[in-house]
Amino acid sequence: MKKYLLPKSGNFYKANLHCHTNISDGMLSPEQVKKLYADNGYSIVAFTDHDVFLTHNDLTDENFLALNGYEWEIYENYPTKNYYNRTFHACLIAKNDKLNTPVLFHREKYFIGNGVKYVEQINYDKTLPDYEREYSAECANTLFKEAKKAGFFTTYNHPTWSGETYREYMNYIGMDAMEIYNCDCNMVGFDEYNPRVYEDMLRDGKRIFCIAADDNHNKINDMGGFIMLKSDKLDYQSVINSLVNGYFYSSNGPLIKELYLDGDTLHITTAPVSTITLTNAIRRGTIIRAKDGEQVTEAQFKVSKEDKFIRITIKDKNGKFACTNAYFMDELLK
C-alpha cells in the first residue's frame, strides 16, 4: 500500500519563510515585497521582520498568502554587534492569523533597522516585564518553549553566518525546523548550505524539518531559497496544517514531483536532474547518477528500520539542489 510522504492530492505552492521589509532592515515595503514575490512565482511569504511582530493579513488575496511572524535574535556580548561575536537567530511564524502577540518582548532593546519606530504598533503584553536576553542555549531554548506554547512554528536560522558550531547548535532544543539553506547569507559569501548541521541534529535524536529560505533584504538578488508546500487550499489554516505536518520540501532550483513509500521501497519522481541521493542514519547511503549527457527523473530505494531516518537530495547539472525532510523509520514502517 502506498504511503505518500508528500500528499497525493492538493497543489504545490512556492513559499519563502524568512523575509524582511523596511519595517526592520529590508529595503522594500511589505506591499512591494508582495508584488516582487508574486511576480516571481511565489504564492506564500512569511513576513518575519526583526523583533517587530505585526500582522499582514491585508496582503492576502486569492493568489497570495501572507503568513505573520518575526525574527528573534541575540548577540554575544550585546549590545556590541560585530562580526567577531556569535549570534543566535530564529524565526517565529504564527500558526493562526489571529495571533498577534510576541513572546519574550523588550520595549527598548534588540530592535534592528527601523524596528524601534513600530514599538507602539506591537501588541505586546504590557503586564509582563521586559525580557532580558543573553547569548546562551538556555535563553534560546526558553524562546522555543515559549513560542511553541504561544502558537508559533519556529525555525533555527543560518548557523554559518551566525558563527555557530556544533558545540552551540547541538544544545538547542524545541525548534520545529532549521535552515538547510539561506540564500541571502550564501549570496554575501557564506557557505549556508547546511546538510551536515541537519544530519548532526537528526543523529542526535531531534525530529525536525529543514527549510530553504531567502532571508531577503532586497539589497542584493537574494531570491533563491524556497520550499514547495503541498496543500489543498491557499488559505492560512490549510497552509499551516501542511507546514506543521512537513508536507513540503526545500529547494534552490530543482523540483520534486512525487514521493511515496510502497512496502519497503521508496519512490521519487523529479524534474530532470543529475543525481538522486538517499541519506540515512547509518553508513549505507545510495546515489543514482545520470549517464553522460543524460538526466534522471525517478529512483527507487529499498529502506528498512535499521536506516533510522531517511531523506532524499536531488541535484541538477548546475549544482542546484532540492531536499526532502527527514522521515523516521519507526513511524513509516510500523
C-alpha positions in Angstrom: 0.0 0.0 0.0 1.4 3.4 -1.0 2.1 5.9 1.8 2.5 9.4 0.3 5.2 11.4 2.1 4.2 14.4 0.0 0.4 14.2 -0.2 -1.0 12.8 -3.4 -3.8 15.4 -3.5 -3.6 19.2 -3.4 -1.3 21.7 -5.1 2.3 22.7 -4.7 2.8 26.3 -3.6 6.2 28.1 -3.7 6.9 29.7 -0.3 9.6 31.9 1.4 9.5 31.5 5.2 12.1 34.2 6.1 11.6 37.7 4.8 12.5 41.3 5.8 10.9 44.6 4.8 11.6 48.3 5.6 9.8 47.7 8.9 13.1 46.4 10.1 16.3 46.3 7.9 14.8 45.4 4.5 14.8 47.8 1.5 11.1 47.3 0.3 7.8 47.9 1.9 5.6 44.9 2.7 3.4 45.8 -0.3 6.5 45.9 -2.6 7.7 42.6 -1.3 4.4 41.0 -2.0 4.5 42.3 -5.6 8.1 41.1 -6.1 7.4 37.6 -4.9 4.0 37.3 -6.6 5.7 38.4 -9.9 8.4 35.7 -9.4 6.0 32.7 -8.9 5.7 32.7 -5.1 2.3 32.1 -3.5 3.3 32.3 0.2 5.6 34.7 2.1 6.1 34.7 5.9 6.9 38.3 6.9 9.5 37.9 9.7 10.9 41.4 10.4 13.4 41.6 13.2 11.6 41.8 16.6 8.5 43.6 15.1 5.6 41.2 15.1 2.9 42.9 13.0 0.2 41.1 11.1 -0.1 41.4 7.3 -3.4 39.8 6.7 -4.4 42.7 4.4 -1.8 41.4 1.9 -3.6 38.1 1.4 -5.7 37.6 -1.6 -6.9 34.6 -3.7 -3.4 34.1 -5.2 -1.1 35.2 -2.4 -0.9 34.3 1.3 0.9 36.4 3.9 2.0 34.4 6.9 2.6 36.5 10.1 5.8 36.2 12.1 9.0 37.8 13.2 12.7 37.0 13.8 14.2 37.0 17.3 17.9 37.2 17.9 20.6 37.7 20.5 24.2 38.6 20.0 27.1 37.5 22.1 28.3 40.5 24.2 25.2 42.5 23.4 24.9 45.5 22.7 28.2 45.1 20.8 27.3 44.0 17.3 30.3 43.0 15.1 31.4 40.0 13.2 33.7 38.8 16.0 30.6 37.9 18.0 28.4 34.8 17.6 24.7 35.2 17.3 21.5 33.2 17.5 18.6 33.9 15.2 15.2 32.2 15.0 12.0 32.9 13.0 8.6 32.5 14.7 5.6 32.0 12.3 2.1 32.3 13.8 0.1 29.2 13.4 -3.2 31.2 13.0 -3.9 34.6 11.6 -5.4 35.9 14.8 -2.2 35.5 16.8 -0.6 38.9 17.2 1.3 39.0 20.5 5.0 38.4 20.6 6.8 36.3 23.2 9.8 37.4 25.3 9.5 41.0 24.3 11.5 44.1 25.3 10.2 47.6 24.8 13.5 49.3 24.1 16.3 46.8 23.3 17.2 44.4 20.4 15.5 46.3 17.5 17.3 46.3 14.2 16.9 48.9 11.4 13.6 50.8 11.6 12.1 48.4 14.1 12.1 50.8 17.1 9.7 53.1 15.2 7.0 50.4 15.4 7.0 49.7 19.1 3.7 51.3 19.8 2.0 49.3 17.0 3.1 46.0 18.5 0.5 44.2 20.6 2.9 43.1 23.4 1.6 42.1 26.8 2.1 45.3 28.9 1.6 43.4 32.1 4.9 41.5 31.6 8.3 42.9 32.4 10.8 43.4 29.6 12.6 40.2 28.8 16.4 40.5 29.1 18.2 38.2 26.6 21.5 36.6 26.9 23.6 34.6 24.4 23.1 31.1 25.8 21.4 27.8 25.0 19.2 28.3 27.9 17.9 31.6 26.5 17.4 30.1 23.0 15.6 27.1 24.4 13.3 29.3 26.5 12.4 31.1 23.3 11.5 27.8 21.5 9.5 26.7 24.6 7.5 29.9 25.0 7.0 30.3 21.2 5.5 26.8 21.0 3.3 27.4 23.9 2.0 30.7 22.4 1.3 29.0 19.0 4.3 29.7 16.7 6.2 27.5 14.3 9.9 28.0 14.9 13.0 27.8 12.7 16.7 27.9 13.7 18.4 30.2 11.2 21.7 30.4 9.2 24.2 28.8 11.6 27.2 29.5 9.4 26.6 33.3 9.2 25.9 33.3 12.9 29.3 31.9 13.7 27.9 28.9 15.5 29.4 25.5 15.5 28.5 22.0 16.7 29.1 22.9 20.4 26.4 25.7 20.2 23.7 24.4 17.9 23.6 20.9 19.3 22.4 22.4 22.6 19.3 23.9 21.0 16.1 22.0 21.6 12.5 22.6 20.7 12.6 24.1 17.3 10.3 22.9 14.5 12.8 23.3 11.7 16.3 24.5 10.8 17.5 26.3 7.7 19.3 23.9 5.5 19.9 26.7 3.0 19.8 30.5 3.4 20.0 32.4 0.1 20.9 35.9 1.4 23.8 34.6 3.6 25.0 32.4 0.7 24.9 35.4 -1.7 27.1 37.5 0.6 29.8 34.9 0.8 28.9 32.3 3.4 28.5 28.6 2.8 25.0 28.5 4.0 24.0 25.1 2.6 24.0 23.1 5.8 23.0 19.4 5.3 25.7 18.4 7.8 24.1 20.6 10.5 20.8 19.0 9.8 22.2 15.5 10.0 24.0 16.2 13.2 20.7 17.2 14.7 18.9 14.2 13.3 21.5 11.8 14.6 21.2 13.4 18.0 17.5 12.5 18.1 16.0 15.8 17.0 12.9 15.2 14.9 12.8 18.4 13.0 12.2 19.6 9.4 14.6 21.5 7.2 13.7 24.6 5.1 15.4 26.7 2.4 14.7 30.4 2.7 15.6 33.6 1.0 16.1 35.8 4.1 15.6 38.6 1.7 16.5 42.2 2.5 16.4 43.1 -1.2 19.8 44.8 -1.1 21.1 42.1 -3.5 19.5 39.4 -5.6 18.6 37.3 -2.6 15.6 35.4 -4.0 16.8 31.8 -4.4 15.8 29.6 -1.5 12.3 28.3 -1.1 10.0 25.4 0.0 7.4 23.8 -2.2 4.5 23.1 0.1 1.6 20.8 -0.8 -1.8 22.0 0.4 -5.4 21.5 -0.5 -6.1 25.3 -0.4 -4.2 28.5 -0.3 -5.6 29.7 3.0 -3.9 30.3 6.3 -5.0 27.3 8.2 -4.6 24.8 5.3 -1.0 26.0 4.7 -0.1 25.9 8.4 -1.5 22.4 8.7 0.8 21.4 5.8 3.7 23.2 7.3 3.4 21.5 10.8 2.9 18.1 9.2 6.0 18.5 7.0 4.2 18.4 3.6 6.9 20.3 1.8 10.5 20.0 0.5 13.3 22.6 0.2 15.0 23.8 -3.0 17.1 26.4 -4.7 16.0 25.2 -8.1 15.1 21.6 -8.9 11.6 20.3 -8.3 10.3 17.1 -6.8 7.0 15.8 -8.2 6.1 12.8 -6.1 7.4 10.9 -3.1 5.8 7.8 -1.6 6.7 4.6 0.2 5.3 1.3 -1.1 6.1 -1.5 1.3 9.8 -1.2 1.8 10.6 0.7 -1.4 10.8 4.5 -1.5 9.7 6.0 -4.9 10.6 9.5 -6.0 9.9 11.3 -9.3 11.5 14.6 -10.1 12.3 17.2 -12.8 15.4 16.2 -14.9 18.4 16.0 -12.6 21.9 14.6 -12.5 21.8 12.8 -9.1 19.3 11.4 -6.7 20.7 10.5 -3.3 19.3 8.6 -0.3 20.8 9.6 3.1 20.1 7.7 6.3 21.5 7.5 9.9 23.8 4.6 9.1 26.7 4.2 6.6 24.5 2.9 3.8 23.9 5.8 1.5 22.8 5.3 -2.1 23.1 7.5 -5.1 21.6 7.3 -8.6 23.7 9.1 -11.2 22.6 10.1 -14.7 24.7 8.7 -17.6 26.9 11.1 -19.5 24.8 13.5 -21.4 21.6 12.3 -19.9 19.4 13.1 -16.9 17.3 11.1 -14.4 13.7 11.7 -13.3 13.0 8.9 -10.9 14.5 6.5 -8.5 13.6 3.7 -6.1 15.4 2.8 -2.9 15.0 -0.1 -0.5 14.6 1.1 3.1 14.5 -0.6 6.4 14.0 0.1 10.1 17.8 0.0 10.5 18.1 3.2 8.5 16.5 5.0 11.5 15.8 8.0 9.2 15.8 8.7 5.5 15.9 11.8 3.4 16.4 12.5 -0.3 18.6 15.1 -2.1 18.5 15.8 -5.8 21.0 17.9 -7.7 20.8 19.2 -11.3 23.6 19.7 -13.8 24.3 23.2 -12.4 24.7 22.0 -8.8 21.3 23.3 -7.7 19.6 21.1 -5.2 16.3 20.1 -3.6 16.0 18.0 -0.5 13.2 16.4 1.5 12.6 16.5 5.2 13.8 13.5 7.2 11.3 10.7 7.6 11.7 8.4 10.6 11.5 4.6 10.0 9.8 3.7 13.3 6.9 5.9 12.1 7.0 4.7 8.5 7.5 1.0 9.0 5.3 0.2 12.0 
